[in-house]
Amino acid sequence: MIIPLLSTSIITERLLLAPLIPADNDELYTLWSNLETTRYLHSPKLTAPTMVAAVVEAIAADPYFQRFSLRTLTDYTLIGTVGINDCTAKGIEIGFELLPRYKRQGYMSEALTAFLYNIWNQTDADIYAKVDTANYASLKLLESLQANRVFSTKEYCVEREETVDLYYYILEKKNFLTKF
């Protein structure tokens, strides 16, 4: 399944969500090289700013993968990203990360709510997220958005060279829209 590219920016009360562009690369390096931010991501560690350009180009070239920067409306600082990691017959996989100093302030809930509305304006597909069982902040966030934990599994993470315990969460349009 390929959904239409979400190419327009989304504005919330405090945030601007915009498709990643090469001008974001330096700020993305700050985000994606932060060990606390990337602790639960299943992606290669970025050890040089030049690696970000390759990641942004790969995202732009992949019709199943879309990423949006999260910027504050007060000063347009990049504080995180949210996006689609994959589109398959089982649904749309989402992912997100936030710089530590912006956690526990409702930014990611605000961003995900707007992002989910945007996706569901184009499709009725279920949306799912794979979350490390130790990632309590993401688990709590998904549950606050009416996501249902459907199963747990172990998955080998090549980047971390270890097996990790994951929960799979499903977000259904009908459940989400009745809450928000």
C-alpha positions in Angstrom: 0.0 0.0 0.0 1.3 3.4 -0.9 -0.5 6.4 0.5 -0.3 9.8 -1.3 2.8 11.7 -0.2 1.9 14.0 2.7 3.7 17.0 1.2 2.0 19.9 2.9 3.0 21.3 6.3 0.8 20.9 9.3 0.4 23.7 11.9 -0.8 23.0 15.4 -1.2 25.2 18.4 2.6 25.1 19.1 4.2 23.3 16.3 5.0 23.3 12.6 5.3 19.8 11.0 7.0 20.0 7.6 8.5 17.4 5.3 12.2 17.0 5.8 14.5 19.1 3.5 18.3 19.2 3.2 18.3 22.5 5.1 17.3 20.5 8.1 20.4 18.3 8.1 22.4 20.1 10.8 19.5 20.1 13.3 18.6 16.5 12.3 22.2 15.5 13.2 21.8 17.1 16.6 18.5 15.1 17.1 19.7 11.8 15.6 23.1 11.7 17.2 21.6 12.3 20.7 22.0 9.0 22.5 18.9 9.5 24.7 16.8 10.4 21.7 17.9 7.4 19.7 18.1 4.9 22.5 15.0 2.9 21.2 15.3 3.6 17.5 16.2 0.7 15.2 18.4 2.7 12.9 22.1 3.1 12.4 24.0 5.5 14.7 24.9 8.7 13.0 28.5 9.5 13.7 29.0 12.4 11.3 26.8 15.2 10.0 27.3 14.1 6.4 25.5 10.8 7.2 22.2 12.8 7.7 22.2 13.9 4.0 22.1 10.3 2.9 19.3 9.5 5.3 17.2 12.5 4.2 17.8 11.5 0.5 16.8 7.9 1.2 13.6 9.0 2.9 12.7 11.2 -0.1 13.3 8.4 -2.5 11.2 5.8 -0.7 7.5 6.0 -1.4 6.8 3.9 1.8 8.7 6.2 4.2 7.9 9.8 5.0 9.3 12.0 7.8 8.3 15.4 9.1 10.3 17.8 11.2 8.7 19.1 14.4 9.5 22.8 14.9 8.2 25.1 17.6 6.2 28.0 16.3 7.9 30.4 18.8 11.4 30.1 17.3 11.2 27.3 14.7 13.7 25.1 16.6 13.7 21.5 15.3 12.7 19.4 18.4 11.9 16.1 16.8 10.4 14.2 13.9 7.3 12.1 13.2 6.6 10.0 10.2 5.6 6.9 8.3 8.2 4.1 8.6 6.4 1.7 6.2 3.2 1.0 4.4 2.2 -2.7 4.0 -1.0 -4.8 3.7 -1.2 -4.8 7.5 -1.3 -1.0 7.8 0.9 2.0 8.1 3.8 2.0 10.6 4.6 5.2 12.3 7.6 6.4 14.3 8.6 9.4 16.2 11.4 10.9 18.4 11.9 14.0 20.4 14.8 15.8 22.0 15.0 15.1 25.7 14.5 18.7 26.8 11.1 18.8 25.1 9.7 15.7 26.6 6.8 15.7 29.1 5.4 18.9 27.7 2.8 17.5 25.3 4.6 18.2 22.1 4.6 14.7 20.8 1.0 14.1 21.6 0.1 17.4 19.8 2.2 16.4 16.8 0.9 12.8 16.6 -2.7 13.8 16.9 -2.3 16.3 14.0 -0.3 13.8 12.0 -2.8 11.0 12.4 -5.7 13.3 11.3 -3.7 14.1 8.2 -3.1 10.4 7.4 -6.7 9.5 8.0 -7.9 12.3 5.8 -6.4 10.2 3.0 -7.0 6.6 4.1 -9.0 4.4 6.5 -6.0 2.1 7.0 -5.0 1.1 10.5 -1.9 2.6 11.9 0.6 0.7 14.0 3.7 1.3 16.0 6.4 -1.0 17.2 7.7 0.1 20.6 10.5 -1.2 22.8 8.9 -2.5 26.0 11.3 -0.3 28.0 10.3 2.9 26.2 7.7 3.9 28.8 7.2 7.4 27.5 6.2 6.1 24.0 4.0 3.3 25.5 2.1 5.9 27.6 1.8 8.3 24.7 0.3 5.6 22.4 -2.1 4.4 25.1 -3.3 8.1 25.6 -4.1 8.2 21.9 -6.4 5.1 22.2 -3.9 2.7 20.7 -4.4 -1.0 21.5 -1.5 -3.2 22.4 -2.1 -6.3 20.3 0.9 -8.4 20.9 4.5 -8.6 22.1 7.4 -10.1 20.3 11.2 -10.3 20.2 13.0 -8.9 17.3 16.7 -8.8 16.5 17.9 -5.2 16.1 20.9 -5.3 13.7 21.9 -1.7 14.6 22.1 -2.5 18.4 23.3 -6.1 17.8 20.8 -7.5 20.3 17.3 -8.9 20.5 14.8 -6.5 21.9 11.3 -7.0 23.3 8.6 -5.1 21.4 5.0 -4.3 21.8 2.9 -3.8 18.7 0.2 -1.1 19.0 -2.7 -0.5 16.6 -4.4 2.8 16.2 -7.8 2.5 14.5 -9.5 5.5 12.9 -12.9 4.8 14.5 -11.4 4.7 18.0 -9.2 7.7 17.5 -11.9 9.9 16.1 -14.3 9.2 18.9 -11.8 10.5 21.5 -10.5 13.6 19.6 
